[in-house]
Amino acid sequence: MAPDPALTAAATAARTLTAELERLGSPERAVSERAYLKSEYTHLGVGVPAVRGVARRYVRGARPGHDELVALVDELWESAVYERRLLGVELVLASPRVWSPADLVWMEGLLRRCHTWALVDGLAAHGVGRVVARDPAGFPTLDRWVGDHDMWVRRSAVLALRDLVRDGREWDRFERYADTLLDEREFFIRKVLGWVAREAARRHPELVSPWVRANLARLNGVTLREAVKYLPDGDDLLAAWKQR
């Protein structure tokens, strides 16, 4: 049987792009970044802006379609090299109009294999987030994710709402997700709840302040301190939380 041309092309592109990443790498940065992230990956020591540049140049030059991108990202992810996986994420982000709610199951597979916020957060906030912002047919997938056994998938459900709630959209959905997750002890869940609430508070404190006040008994310090950062009554809410 002849090899699949799409897979052959993906393997060739992945080799070329990996060679470019290797040229950009720094052994010193690789050591420090691996330690900072407490990473299980092999690191080349390439910064995010440089990886993003590789992704954008490739997309501009090759103009890959949906199937070509999926094949290439999958090929890049068949590796324990961090920058290859980061490049896969950046390729997704560099082609925002390619993706639809039908791709969320594929993105979910990537999220389950990230094992670090450094890969999860961009894919969730900008990849998944842009899909659901354009097409609400993606929200049932997020509704499922928020109850998932995988902490990174739960985090992604919340983080995908970040830009929406900043614009005053889907706050009710955030409140539902938070109600499910507020009692968790996992740091990365506590942090993302506060982070997303903080982003909403920049423009819509009238949404966030009542939510904080109504949940003072359940809020933990990590979530609360993020959530009140931009609230006009943030100091009062923090004092009330300390006295509860």
VEXDOVO-751839 format. One record per residue: x, y, z of N, C-alpha, C, CB in turn; residue in three letters. Coordinates in steps of 0.2 Angstrom, whole numbers, padded with zeros to 4 digits, always signed. Glycine has a CB too. Layout:
residues N
XYZXYZXYZXYZAla ...
end
This chain:
residues 244
+0004-0006+0000+0000+0000+0000+0004+0006+0000-0005+0000+0006Met +0003+0011-0004+0007+0017-0005+0006+0021+0001+0005+0021-0011Ala +0011+0025+0004+0010+0029+0010+0005+0035+0008+0017+0032+0012Pro +0002+0037+0014-0003+0042+0013+0001+0049+0012-0007+0043+0020Asp +0000+0052+0006+0004+0058+0004+0003+0064+0010+0001+0061-0002Pro -0003+0064+0013-0003+0069+0018+0001+0068+0024-0011+0070+0021Ala +0002+0062+0026+0006+0060+0032+0013+0060+0030+0005+0053+0034Leu +0015+0059+0024+0022+0060+0021+0024+0067+0021+0023+0056+0014Thr +0019+0071+0019+0021+0078+0019+0021+0081+0026+0015+0082+0015Ala +0017+0079+0030+0017+0081+0037+0024+0079+0040+0012+0078+0041Ala +0026+0073+0039+0033+0071+0042+0039+0075+0039+0034+0063+0041Ala +0038+0076+0033+0044+0081+0030+0043+0088+0033+0043+0081+0022Thr +0038+0091+0033+0037+0097+0036+0039+0097+0043+0030+0100+0035Ala +0037+0092+0047+0039+0092+0054+0047+0092+0055+0036+0086+0058Ala +0050+0088+0051+0058+0087+0051+0061+0094+0049+0060+0082+0046Arg +0058+0098+0044+0061+0104+0042+0060+0109+0048+0058+0107+0036Thr +0054+0109+0051+0052+0114+0056+0056+0112+0062+0045+0114+0058Leu +0057+0106+0064+0061+0104+0070+0069+0106+0069+0061+0097+0071Thr +0071+0106+0063+0078+0108+0062+0079+0116+0063+0080+0106+0055Ala +0073+0119+0061+0073+0126+0062+0073+0128+0070+0068+0130+0059Glu +0069+0124+0073+0069+0125+0081+0076+0124+0084+0064+0121+0084Leu +0079+0118+0081+0086+0116+0084+0091+0122+0083+0088+0110+0081Glu +0090+0125+0077+0095+0131+0076+0094+0137+0080+0094+0133+0069Arg +0088+0138+0083+0086+0143+0087+0087+0142+0094+0079+0145+0086Leu +0088+0136+0096+0089+0134+0103+0095+0136+0107+0089+0126+0103Gly +0094+0136+0113+0100+0138+0118+0100+0133+0123+0099+0145+0121Ser +0106+0129+0124+0106+0124+0129+0105+0127+0136+0113+0121+0129Pro +0108+0133+0137+0107+0136+0144+0100+0138+0145+0111+0143+0144Glu +0096+0140+0140+0089+0142+0141+0085+0135+0142+0086+0146+0135Arg +0087+0130+0139+0084+0123+0139+0084+0121+0147+0087+0118+0135Ala +0090+0122+0150+0091+0119+0157+0086+0123+0161+0098+0119+0159Val +0087+0130+0161+0083+0134+0165+0075+0133+0164+0085+0141+0165Ser +0073+0133+0158+0066+0132+0157+0063+0126+0159+0065+0133+0149Glu +0067+0120+0158+0065+0114+0161+0064+0114+0168+0070+0108+0158Arg +0069+0117+0172+0068+0118+0179+0062+0122+0181+0075+0120+0182Ala +0062+0128+0178+0056+0132+0179+0049+0129+0179+0056+0138+0175Tyr +0048+0125+0173+0042+0122+0172+0041+0115+0175+0041+0121+0164Leu +0047+0113+0179+0047+0106+0182+0044+0101+0176+0042+0106+0188Lys +0048+0102+0171+0045+0098+0165+0047+0091+0164+0047+0102+0159Ser +0043+0087+0161+0045+0080+0159+0047+0080+0152+0039+0076+0160Glu +0047+0086+0148+0049+0086+0141+0057+0087+0141+0046+0091+0138Tyr +0059+0085+0135+0066+0087+0132+0065+0094+0130+0069+0082+0127Thr +0069+0099+0132+0069+0106+0129+0075+0108+0125+0069+0110+0136His +0073+0112+0120+0078+0114+0115+0081+0121+0117+0076+0115+0108Leu +0077+0125+0121+0078+0131+0124+0077+0137+0119+0086+0132+0125Gly +0071+0136+0116+0068+0141+0111+0062+0145+0114+0066+0138+0104Val +0063+0152+0114+0057+0156+0118+0051+0156+0114+0060+0163+0118Gly +0046+0157+0117+0039+0157+0114+0039+0162+0108+0034+0159+0119Val +0041+0168+0108+0041+0172+0102+0044+0169+0096+0044+0179+0104Pro +0050+0166+0097+0053+0163+0092+0049+0157+0089+0060+0161+0094Ala +0046+0153+0093+0042+0147+0091+0036+0150+0087+0040+0143+0097Val +0033+0155+0090+0027+0158+0086+0029+0161+0079+0025+0164+0091Arg +0035+0164+0079+0037+0166+0072+0038+0160+0067+0044+0170+0073Gly +0041+0155+0070+0042+0149+0065+0035+0147+0063+0045+0143+0069Val +0030+0147+0067+0023+0144+0065+0020+0149+0060+0019+0144+0072Ala +0021+0156+0062+0017+0160+0057+0021+0161+0050+0018+0167+0060Arg +0027+0160+0050+0031+0160+0044+0028+0154+0040+0038+0160+0044Arg +0028+0148+0043+0026+0142+0039+0019+0143+0037+0026+0136+0044Tyr +0014+0145+0041+0007+0146+0038+0007+0151+0033+0003+0148+0044Val +0010+0157+0033+0010+0161+0028+0013+0158+0021+0014+0168+0029Arg +0018+0155+0022+0022+0152+0016+0018+0146+0013+0029+0150+0017Gly +0016+0141+0017+0014+0135+0015+0006+0135+0014+0015+0129+0019Ala +0003+0140+0017-0005+0140+0017-0008+0133+0018-0007+0143+0011Arg -0007+0130+0023-0009+0123+0024-0017+0123+0025-0006+0119+0030Pro -0020+0118+0023-0028+0118+0025-0029+0114+0031-0031+0114+0019Gly -0035+0113+0033-0037+0110+0039-0033+0103+0040-0044+0109+0039His -0034+0099+0035-0032+0092+0036-0024+0092+0036-0034+0087+0030Asp -0021+0096+0032-0013+0097+0032-0011+0099+0039-0011+0101+0027Glu -0015+0104+0042-0013+0106+0049-0014+0101+0054-0017+0112+0051Leu -0019+0097+0054-0020+0092+0059-0015+0087+0058-0027+0089+0058Val -0013+0085+0052-0008+0080+0051-0001+0082+0054-0007+0078+0044Ala +0000+0089+0053+0007+0091+0055+0007+0092+0062+0008+0098+0051Leu +0002+0094+0065+0002+0095+0073+0002+0088+0076-0005+0099+0075Val -0001+0083+0073-0001+0077+0076+0006+0074+0075-0006+0072+0072Asp +0009+0075+0070+0016+0073+0069+0021+0076+0074+0019+0074+0061Glu +0020+0083+0075+0025+0086+0079+0024+0084+0086+0023+0094+0079Leu +0018+0082+0088+0016+0079+0095+0018+0072+0096+0009+0080+0096Trp +0021+0069+0091+0023+0062+0092+0031+0063+0094+0023+0058+0085Glu +0032+0067+0099+0038+0068+0101+0038+0071+0108+0042+0073+0097Ser +0043+0069+0112+0044+0072+0119+0048+0079+0119+0047+0067+0124Ala +0048+0082+0114+0052+0088+0113+0047+0094+0114+0056+0089+0107Val +0048+0098+0120+0043+0103+0122+0042+0108+0116+0046+0107+0128Tyr +0047+0110+0113+0046+0115+0107+0042+0113+0101+0053+0118+0105Glu +0043+0106+0100+0039+0103+0095+0031+0104+0096+0041+0096+0093Arg +0030+0102+0102+0023+0102+0105+0020+0110+0105+0022+0099+0111Arg +0025+0114+0107+0023+0121+0107+0022+0124+0100+0028+0125+0111Leu +0026+0122+0096+0025+0124+0089+0018+0121+0086+0031+0121+0084Leu +0016+0115+0088+0010+0113+0086+0004+0117+0089+0009+0106+0089Gly +0005+0119+0095+0000+0124+0098+0000+0131+0094+0001+0125+0105Val +0006+0133+0092+0006+0140+0089+0003+0139+0082+0013+0142+0089Glu +0004+0133+0079+0001+0132+0072-0007+0133+0072+0003+0125+0069Leu -0009+0130+0077-0017+0130+0078-0019+0137+0079-0019+0126+0085Val -0015+0141+0083-0017+0148+0084-0016+0153+0078-0013+0151+0090Leu -0011+0151+0074-0009+0155+0068-0014+0154+0063-0002+0153+0066Ala -0019+0149+0064-0024+0148+0058-0031+0148+0061-0023+0141+0055Ser -0033+0153+0065-0039+0153+0069-0046+0151+0065-0040+0159+0072Pro -0046+0153+0058-0052+0152+0055-0053+0145+0052-0053+0157+0049Arg -0048+0141+0053-0048+0134+0050-0053+0130+0055-0041+0131+0050Val -0053+0132+0061-0056+0127+0066-0063+0128+0068-0052+0128+0073Trp -0067+0123+0069-0074+0123+0071-0075+0119+0077-0078+0121+0065Ser -0081+0119+0080-0083+0115+0085-0082+0107+0084-0090+0116+0087Pro -0082+0105+0078-0080+0098+0076-0073+0097+0078-0081+0097+0069Ala -0069+0102+0079-0062+0100+0080-0060+0100+0088-0057+0106+0077Asp -0065+0102+0092-0064+0102+0099-0062+0095+0102-0070+0105+0102Leu -0065+0090+0099-0063+0083+0101-0055+0082+0100-0067+0078+0098Val -0053+0084+0094-0046+0083+0093-0042+0088+0097-0045+0085+0085Trp -0044+0094+0098-0040+0098+0103-0040+0095+0110-0043+0105+0103Met -0046+0092+0112-0046+0089+0119-0041+0084+0119-0053+0086+0120Glu -0040+0080+0114-0034+0075+0114-0027+0078+0115-0034+0071+0108Gly -0026+0084+0112-0020+0088+0114-0020+0090+0121-0019+0094+0109Leu -0025+0093+0123-0025+0095+0130-0024+0090+0135-0032+0098+0132Leu -0026+0084+0134-0025+0078+0139-0018+0076+0139-0029+0072+0137Arg -0014+0078+0133-0007+0076+0133-0002+0082+0134-0006+0073+0126Arg -0005+0087+0137+0000+0093+0138+0004+0092+0144-0004+0099+0138Cys +0001+0091+0150+0004+0090+0156+0007+0096+0159+0009+0084+0156His +0006+0102+0156+0009+0108+0159+0005+0114+0157+0016+0109+0156Thr +0004+0119+0161+0000+0125+0159+0003+0128+0153+0000+0130+0165Trp +0010+0128+0152+0013+0131+0147+0011+0129+0140+0021+0130+0148Ala +0008+0123+0139+0005+0121+0133-0003+0122+0133+0007+0114+0132Leu -0005+0120+0139-0013+0120+0140-0016+0127+0139-0015+0118+0147Val -0013+0132+0142-0016+0139+0142-0017+0142+0136-0012+0143+0147Asp -0012+0142+0131-0013+0145+0125-0018+0142+0121-0006+0146+0121Gly -0018+0135+0121-0022+0131+0117-0029+0132+0119-0021+0124+0117Leu -0030+0132+0126-0037+0133+0129-0040+0140+0127-0037+0132+0136Ala -0036+0145+0129-0038+0152+0129-0039+0155+0122-0033+0157+0133Ala -0034+0153+0118-0034+0156+0111-0037+0151+0106-0028+0159+0109His -0035+0145+0106-0038+0140+0102-0045+0138+0103-0034+0134+0102Gly -0046+0135+0108-0053+0133+0110-0058+0139+0111-0054+0129+0117Val -0055+0145+0114-0059+0151+0116-0061+0154+0109-0055+0155+0120Gly -0057+0154+0104-0059+0157+0098-0065+0153+0094-0053+0158+0093Arg -0064+0147+0095-0069+0142+0092-0076+0144+0095-0067+0135+0093Val -0077+0144+0102-0083+0145+0105-0086+0152+0104-0083+0142+0112Val -0081+0156+0104-0083+0163+0103-0086+0164+0096-0077+0168+0103Ala -0084+0161+0091-0087+0161+0084-0093+0157+0084-0082+0159+0079Arg -0094+0151+0087-0099+0147+0086-0101+0143+0093-0097+0141+0081Asp -0107+0145+0095-0109+0143+0102-0111+0135+0102-0115+0146+0104Pro -0110+0132+0096-0111+0125+0096-0106+0121+0099-0111+0122+0088Ala -0100+0125+0101-0095+0122+0105-0096+0122+0112-0089+0126+0103Gly -0101+0125+0115-0102+0126+0122-0103+0119+0125-0107+0131+0124Phe -0107+0115+0122-0109+0108+0126-0102+0104+0127-0113+0104+0121Pro -0097+0105+0123-0091+0102+0124-0088+0105+0130-0086+0103+0118Thr -0088+0111+0131-0085+0114+0137-0089+0112+0143-0085+0122+0137Leu -0096+0112+0143-0100+0110+0148-0098+0103+0150-0107+0110+0146Asp -0096+0098+0146-0094+0092+0148-0087+0092+0151-0093+0087+0141Arg -0082+0096+0148-0076+0096+0151-0075+0098+0158-0072+0101+0147Trp -0080+0103+0160-0079+0106+0167-0080+0100+0172-0084+0111+0168Val -0083+0095+0170-0084+0089+0175-0079+0083+0174-0091+0087+0175Gly -0074+0084+0170-0070+0079+0168-0065+0077+0173-0065+0081+0162Asp -0062+0071+0173-0058+0069+0178-0051+0072+0177-0057+0061+0178His -0049+0074+0171-0043+0077+0170-0042+0085+0172-0041+0076+0162Asp -0038+0086+0177-0038+0093+0179-0036+0098+0173-0033+0094+0184Met -0032+0096+0169-0031+0101+0163-0037+0102+0159-0025+0099+0159Trp -0041+0097+0158-0047+0098+0154-0052+0103+0158-0050+0091+0152Val -0052+0102+0164-0057+0106+0168-0054+0113+0168-0057+0104+0175Arg -0048+0114+0168-0045+0121+0168-0046+0124+0161-0037+0121+0169Arg -0046+0120+0156-0047+0122+0149-0054+0125+0148-0045+0117+0144Ser -0059+0121+0151-0066+0124+0151-0067+0131+0153-0071+0119+0154Ala -0064+0132+0159-0064+0139+0162-0060+0144+0158-0062+0139+0169Val -0054+0142+0156-0050+0147+0152-0052+0149+0145-0043+0144+0152Leu -0056+0144+0142-0059+0146+0136-0064+0151+0136-0062+0140+0133Ala -0067+0153+0142-0071+0158+0143-0068+0165+0144-0076+0157+0149Leu -0062+0165+0145-0058+0171+0147-0060+0177+0143-0051+0170+0147Arg -0059+0177+0137-0060+0183+0133-0067+0185+0132-0057+0182+0126Asp -0071+0180+0132-0079+0181+0132-0081+0185+0138-0082+0174+0132Leu -0079+0183+0144-0082+0186+0150-0078+0193+0151-0080+0182+0156Val -0073+0194+0148-0070+0201+0148-0074+0205+0144-0062+0200+0145Arg -0077+0203+0139-0082+0207+0135-0089+0207+0137-0082+0204+0128Asp -0090+0204+0143-0097+0204+0146-0101+0198+0144-0100+0210+0145Gly -0098+0193+0140-0102+0188+0138-0101+0181+0142-0100+0186+0130Arg -0106+0177+0142-0105+0170+0145-0104+0171+0153-0100+0166+0141Glu -0105+0176+0156-0104+0176+0163-0108+0171+0167-0105+0183+0166Trp -0114+0170+0165-0118+0165+0168-0115+0158+0168-0125+0165+0165Asp -0112+0157+0162-0109+0150+0161-0103+0150+0166-0106+0149+0154Arg -0099+0155+0166-0093+0155+0171-0096+0154+0178-0089+0162+0171Phe -0101+0157+0180-0104+0156+0187-0105+0149+0188-0110+0160+0188Glu -0108+0145+0183-0110+0138+0183-0104+0134+0184-0114+0136+0177Arg -0099+0136+0180-0093+0132+0180-0089+0133+0187-0088+0134+0175Tyr -0089+0139+0189-0086+0140+0196-0090+0137+0201-0086+0148+0197Ala -0096+0137+0201-0100+0133+0206-0098+0126+0207-0108+0134+0205Asp -0096+0123+0201-0094+0116+0201-0087+0115+0204-0094+0113+0194Thr -0083+0120+0203-0076+0119+0204-0073+0123+0210-0072+0122+0198Leu -0077+0127+0214-0075+0132+0219-0072+0128+0225-0080+0136+0221Leu -0074+0122+0226-0072+0118+0232-0066+0114+0231-0078+0113+0234Asp -0063+0114+0224-0057+0110+0223-0051+0113+0227-0056+0110+0215Glu -0047+0109+0228-0040+0111+0231-0035+0111+0226-0039+0106+0237Arg -0036+0109+0220-0030+0109+0215-0029+0117+0213-0033+0106+0209Glu -0022+0118+0214-0020+0125+0213-0022+0128+0206-0012+0126+0214Phe -0021+0124+0201-0022+0127+0194-0029+0128+0193-0019+0122+0189Phe -0034+0125+0196-0041+0126+0196-0042+0132+0200-0045+0120+0198Ile -0040+0133+0206-0041+0139+0210-0038+0145+0206-0038+0138+0217Arg -0033+0144+0203-0029+0150+0200-0033+0152+0194-0022+0148+0198Lys -0036+0148+0190-0039+0150+0184-0046+0153+0185-0040+0143+0179Val -0049+0151+0190-0056+0154+0192-0054+0161+0194-0059+0150+0198Leu -0049+0162+0198-0048+0169+0200-0045+0173+0194-0043+0170+0205Gly -0041+0170+0189-0039+0174+0183-0044+0176+0179-0034+0169+0180Trp -0049+0171+0177-0054+0173+0173-0059+0178+0176-0058+0167+0171Val -0060+0178+0182-0064+0183+0186-0061+0189+0185-0066+0181+0193Ala -0054+0189+0186-0051+0196+0186-0051+0199+0179-0043+0194+0188Arg -0051+0195+0174-0051+0198+0167-0058+0201+0166-0050+0193+0162Glu -0063+0198+0169-0070+0200+0168-0071+0207+0172-0075+0195+0171Ala -0067+0207+0178-0068+0213+0182-0065+0219+0179-0065+0212+0189Ala -0060+0219+0174-0057+0224+0171-0063+0229+0168-0052+0222+0166Arg -0068+0226+0165-0073+0230+0161-0080+0229+0164-0073+0228+0154Arg -0081+0224+0168-0087+0222+0171-0087+0221+0178-0091+0217+0167His -0085+0226+0182-0085+0224+0190-0092+0223+0192-0082+0230+0193Pro -0097+0225+0189-0104+0224+0191-0106+0217+0191-0109+0229+0187Glu -0102+0213+0187-0104+0206+0187-0100+0202+0192-0102+0203+0180Leu -0093+0204+0193-0089+0201+0197-0090+0202+0205-0082+0202+0195Val -0091+0208+0207-0092+0210+0214-0097+0206+0217-0093+0217+0215Ser -0103+0206+0214-0109+0202+0217-0107+0194+0218-0115+0203+0214Pro -0104+0192+0213-0102+0185+0213-0097+0183+0219-0098+0183+0206Trp -0092+0188+0219-0087+0187+0225-0091+0187+0232-0081+0192+0225Val -0095+0192+0232-0098+0193+0239-0103+0187+0240-0102+0200+0239Arg -0106+0184+0235-0111+0179+0237-0107+0172+0238-0115+0178+0230Ala -0100+0172+0237-0096+0166+0237-0091+0167+0242-0094+0164+0231Asn -0091+0172+0247-0086+0173+0251-0084+0167+0256-0087+0179+0256Leu -0089+0163+0257-0089+0157+0262-0085+0151+0258-0095+0155+0264Ala -0085+0151+0252-0082+0146+0248-0076+0148+0245-0087+0143+0243Arg -0074+0154+0244-0068+0156+0240-0062+0155+0244-0069+0163+0238Leu -0057+0152+0241-0050+0152+0244-0046+0158+0242-0047+0145+0241Asn -0040+0158+0246-0036+0164+0245-0034+0165+0238-0031+0164+0250Gly -0032+0160+0235-0029+0160+0228-0034+0163+0223-0027+0153+0225Val -0040+0161+0223-0045+0163+0219-0047+0170+0220-0051+0158+0219Thr -0048+0171+0227-0051+0178+0229-0046+0184+0227-0052+0178+0236Leu -0040+0183+0229-0035+0188+0227-0034+0190+0220-0028+0186+0230Arg -0035+0185+0216-0035+0187+0209-0041+0190+0207-0034+0180+0204Glu -0047+0188+0209-0054+0190+0207-0055+0198+0209-0059+0186+0210Ala -0052+0200+0215-0053+0206+0217-0048+0212+0215-0054+0206+0225Val -0043+0209+0211-0038+0214+0210-0040+0220+0206-0033+0210+0205Lys -0045+0220+0202-0047+0226+0198-0054+0229+0201-0047+0225+0191Tyr -0056+0226+0206-0063+0228+0208-0063+0235+0213-0066+0223+0212Leu -0067+0239+0212-0067+0245+0216-0068+0244+0223-0072+0250+0213Pro -0072+0239+0225-0073+0237+0232-0069+0231+0234-0080+0235+0233Asp -0063+0230+0230-0059+0224+0231-0056+0224+0238-0053+0224+0226Gly -0054+0229+0241-0051+0229+0248-0057+0227+0253-0048+0236+0249Asp -0063+0230+0252-0068+0228+0256-0070+0221+0256-0074+0232+0255Asp -0070+0218+0250-0071+0211+0249-0066+0207+0252-0072+0209+0242Leu -0060+0209+0252-0054+0205+0255-0055+0205+0262-0047+0207+0252Leu -0056+0211+0265-0057+0211+0272-0063+0207+0275-0058+0219+0274Ala -0068+0207+0271-0074+0203+0273-0073+0196+0273-0080+0205+0268Ala -0069+0194+0268-0067+0187+0267-0062+0185+0273-0063+0186+0261Trp -0058+0189+0275-0053+0188+0281-0057+0187+0287-0048+0193+0282Lys -0063+0191+0288-0067+0191+0294-0072+0185+0294-0070+0197+0295Gln -0073+0182+0289-0079+0177+0288-0079+0172+0294-0079+0174+0281Arg 
end
